[in-house]
Amino acid sequence: MGRFLRAATAAALAAVLCVACGSGGERAPLPSNLTTELATFVVTIFETDSVAASALSADSHRPLVCVAEPFGIDPDTATEPGGVGTVYAAVFCAVRDLGVPYEGSSRISSVVAVHRASPVTVQVPRDGTYHQQDIEQIFPKGLRERAFEGYRDTYAADLELAGRYADQSR
């Protein structure tokens, strides 16, 4: 009898989760093959495109060193990087100044939407009273909660960014 109840409970829970997935709830995590390639794409955009960098930081005239954590895509059914039109990600960047160690660098963290059209465009929510409104306009409903979180592991992001900063300062 106990085995039957556990199976019935598991089936009921799976049905509830399935309904939540289809009702505009949180999106499923990205496959690891997409996450890695799209993180590299987002980082490259912010480190090499001055227009993208200026959307993120007023210090855009100076080079940025970044890390990214993609958490959503559009269309959300894409299975290959080439099929992705928009990448939604948390980014963490440091302004790279010659002779300034990472600990003394200016840093910025935000969530972004990177549209892979030609030319690539980015959307970054503003700070302050416009932040929530911008999140709601930029991010699809199933990604808004995740967008408000930003980087899930800020300690790991800081370590990764420090390593990239040190590598690029040599």
Backbone torsions as a table, in degrees:
resi	resn	phi	psi	omega
1	MET	NA	-41.3	179.8
2	GLY	-61.5	-39.2	179.1
3	ARG	-63.3	-40.2	179.4
4	PHE	-63.6	-44.3	180.0
5	LEU	-63.8	-41.0	178.4
6	ARG	-62.9	-43.3	179.4
7	ALA	-64.8	-41.9	179.3
8	ALA	-65.7	-41.4	177.9
9	THR	-63.3	-43.7	178.6
10	ALA	-62.7	-41.6	179.5
11	ALA	-64.9	-41.5	179.1
12	ALA	-64.6	-42.4	178.1
13	LEU	-62.8	-43.3	178.4
14	ALA	-62.1	-39.0	178.6
15	ALA	-65.3	-42.1	178.3
16	VAL	-62.6	-45.3	180.0
17	LEU	-63.0	-39.8	179.9
18	CYS	-64.8	-41.7	177.9
19	VAL	-63.6	-42.3	179.7
20	ALA	-63.4	-37.7	179.5
21	CYS	-63.9	-36.1	-177.1
22	GLY	-89.4	-1.8	-174.4
23	SER	-107.4	26.2	177.6
24	GLY	87.0	10.8	177.5
25	GLY	-72.0	-167.5	179.5
26	GLU	-58.9	143.7	176.8
27	ARG	-78.1	157.1	176.9
28	ALA	-67.7	153.3	177.4
29	PRO	-61.5	154.3	178.2
30	LEU	-72.8	146.6	173.6
31	PRO	-62.8	146.9	-175.3
32	SER	-60.9	-33.6	179.4
33	ASN	-64.0	-35.1	177.3
34	LEU	-75.0	-41.5	-176.4
35	THR	-56.5	-48.6	-177.4
36	THR	-64.1	-49.5	-178.1
37	GLU	-66.6	-39.5	-179.4
38	LEU	-72.9	-31.7	174.8
39	ALA	-62.6	-44.4	177.6
40	THR	-61.5	-42.3	178.6
41	PHE	-60.3	-48.4	-178.5
42	VAL	-63.1	-44.5	178.7
43	VAL	-59.6	-46.1	-179.6
44	THR	-59.2	-41.8	179.6
45	ILE	-60.1	-50.4	-176.4
46	PHE	-71.7	-25.7	179.8
47	GLU	-86.4	-19.9	-174.5
48	THR	-119.1	-16.9	-176.4
49	ASP	-106.3	111.2	-176.0
50	SER	-65.3	-29.8	178.0
51	VAL	-68.0	-44.8	177.2
52	ALA	-62.9	-44.7	-180.0
53	ALA	-60.7	-39.0	-178.9
54	SER	-69.0	-27.6	175.5
55	ALA	-68.0	-27.5	-178.0
56	LEU	-91.3	-37.3	-171.5
57	SER	-145.4	140.6	175.5
58	ALA	-68.7	-18.2	179.0
59	ASP	-87.0	28.2	-173.0
60	SER	-65.4	-15.8	178.2
61	HIS	-73.7	-11.2	175.9
62	ARG	-109.0	148.6	-176.3
63	PRO	-65.5	146.2	176.3
64	LEU	-106.8	149.7	169.4
65	VAL	-119.1	128.1	-171.8
66	CYS	-133.6	161.4	166.1
67	VAL	-131.0	155.2	-178.0
68	ALA	-139.4	149.6	177.6
69	GLU	-128.9	90.4	177.8
70	PRO	-63.4	139.1	178.4
71	PHE	-131.8	1.2	177.4
72	GLY	-167.4	160.5	179.1
73	ILE	-141.8	162.0	172.0
74	ASP	-136.0	125.1	-0.7
75	PRO	-71.6	148.0	-176.7
76	ASP	-75.6	-0.6	176.9
77	THR	-95.8	-3.2	-178.8
78	ALA	-62.8	140.0	179.1
79	THR	-116.9	-9.3	178.5
80	GLU	-127.8	147.9	-179.8
81	PRO	-54.1	-36.1	-179.3
82	GLY	-64.9	-21.0	179.5
83	GLY	-89.4	-0.7	-177.5
84	VAL	-89.5	125.5	177.6
85	GLY	-92.0	-36.6	-178.8
86	THR	-136.4	137.3	175.6
87	VAL	-111.6	129.0	175.1
88	TYR	-105.5	125.7	-172.9
89	ALA	-150.2	157.1	166.7
90	ALA	-92.3	136.1	176.9
91	VAL	-125.5	150.1	177.8
92	PHE	-138.3	120.3	-175.0
93	CYS	-130.2	154.6	174.0
94	ALA	-124.5	141.8	174.7
95	VAL	-79.2	126.4	-177.6
96	ARG	-94.5	110.9	175.4
97	ASP	-111.4	133.9	-179.9
98	LEU	-55.9	126.7	176.5
99	GLY	83.6	-4.1	179.6
100	VAL	-96.8	122.3	178.9
101	PRO	-70.4	162.4	-178.8
102	TYR	-53.7	-42.8	-177.5
103	GLU	-59.6	-27.0	-179.7
104	GLY	-98.3	1.3	-176.6
105	SER	-78.9	154.6	172.2
106	SER	-80.5	137.0	-178.0
107	ARG	-130.2	151.7	177.8
108	ILE	-140.4	142.2	178.3
109	SER	-130.7	138.1	179.1
110	SER	-159.5	174.5	168.2
111	VAL	-108.5	149.0	-173.7
112	VAL	-142.4	159.7	168.2
113	ALA	-118.0	122.2	179.0
114	VAL	-110.9	113.8	-178.2
115	HIS	-92.6	121.8	-171.7
116	ARG	-85.4	25.3	176.8
117	ALA	-72.2	-180.0	176.5
118	SER	-115.2	111.1	3.0
119	PRO	-80.2	159.4	176.5
120	VAL	-65.2	138.3	175.6
121	THR	-127.1	156.4	178.7
122	VAL	-129.2	150.9	172.8
123	GLN	-124.4	131.6	-179.9
124	VAL	-128.4	125.8	178.3
125	PRO	-65.5	143.3	176.9
126	ARG	-75.4	162.5	177.0
127	ASP	-84.4	174.4	172.5
128	GLY	72.3	-142.8	-172.9
129	THR	-66.4	-18.3	-179.8
130	TYR	-89.1	-9.5	-172.0
131	HIS	-58.2	-52.7	-177.9
132	GLN	-62.6	-44.8	179.3
133	GLN	-59.4	-43.8	179.5
134	ASP	-65.9	-41.1	176.7
135	ILE	-57.5	-45.0	-178.5
136	GLU	-66.3	-29.8	179.3
137	GLN	-83.3	-34.7	-173.9
138	ILE	-84.8	-40.5	-171.5
139	PHE	-102.5	138.9	175.6
140	PRO	-60.4	154.4	-176.5
141	LYS	-50.3	-42.6	-178.1
142	GLY	-72.1	-5.2	-179.8
143	LEU	-117.0	-2.4	-174.9
144	ARG	-64.6	-45.4	178.3
145	GLU	-58.4	-43.0	-179.7
146	ARG	-65.3	-37.0	178.9
147	ALA	-64.0	-37.2	178.6
148	PHE	-66.5	-24.8	179.3
149	GLU	-72.2	-33.6	-173.5
150	GLY	69.6	-142.6	178.1
151	TYR	-68.3	131.4	-179.8
152	ARG	-74.8	-35.9	-179.3
153	ASP	-123.4	87.2	-175.5
154	THR	-66.2	-30.5	178.4
155	TYR	-64.9	-46.7	178.6
156	ALA	-64.2	-39.0	178.8
157	ALA	-63.3	-42.0	179.5
158	ASP	-63.7	-41.9	177.9
159	LEU	-63.9	-44.0	179.6
160	GLU	-64.1	-43.5	179.7
161	LEU	-65.7	-41.2	177.8
162	ALA	-59.6	-41.4	178.5
163	GLY	-64.9	-43.6	178.7
164	ARG	-65.9	-38.2	179.2
165	TYR	-62.3	-47.1	-179.8
166	ALA	-62.3	-42.3	179.9
167	ASP	-62.4	-39.5	-176.6
168	GLN	-84.0	-10.8	179.2
169	SER	-88.0	-6.6	-177.5
170	ARG	-81.9	NA	NA
